[in-house]
Amino acid sequence: MTKTVEQATADLEAARKAYSSALEHDLERSEGSGAQERRNEERLERLRSAEYDAEQELEAAKRREQKNGGESEDV
């Protein structure tokens, strides 16, 4: 199943918003225990990874659209 450029753009926007929100929260929170800090860092890394994956999917969707001459594909 492939995503359209429109869907991939929306997914990227959502991933960026989630990561940005988590970073803002991280700046405002107080330091926790070692275990809490590790969990928080893992969460931030998962969100950053999701943002990166969404960026890659958008680029792939753009390439598919260009290859197909601008025709949309079924999702």
N, C-alpha and C positions, 0 to 999 in steps of 0.2 A: 504494500500500500504506500503510495507516495502522497506527499502533501502539496497543496497548491502554494504559490507564493503568498497569497493572501493569508492562508492558515498558518504558514510558517512564520510570517511576519507577526501575526497575533501571538503565536507561541513564544517568539523571541521577546516581544514586548512584555509578556507576562513573566517570563523567566528573569528578565532584567529588573522588573519591578520587585519580584520576590527577593532577589539577591540584594538589591539596593535597600529594601526595607530591613532585611536581616543585618546588613552592615550598619545601618542607622541605629538599630536596636543594640547591636554589639557596642557601639560607641557610648551609648547611654547607660549600659548596665554596669554594675559593680563586678569586680573580679570574684570568681567563685573558687571552689576547690579544684584540685588538679583534674579530677574526673569530669567536673562540669566544664572546665576549660577545654578539655579534649573533645567532649561531645559538641560543644559550641563550634570548635574549629572544624570538626568533621561535618557538621551541618552546613557551615559556610562553604566548605569545599564542595559538598554535594550540590549546593545551589549554584556555585560558580561553574561547576562541571555541566549542570543542566543548561546554563546560559550559553556555554561554549557549544554544547551539542545543538542547541536551537539555532545558533549562528551558522553552524555547519549545515544544518538541514535547510535553512533559508538559502544559502549559497547553492546547495544541490537543487532546490526547487527552481531557482532562477536559471540554472544551467539547463534543467529539463525543459523549462518553458522556452528558453532561447532555442534549444535544439528542435523543439516541436513547432517552431515558428510562431510562438505566442499562443498556441492553442492550450486550453486548460485541460487538465487530466482529471479523471474521476478520483475521488478520495476514498 
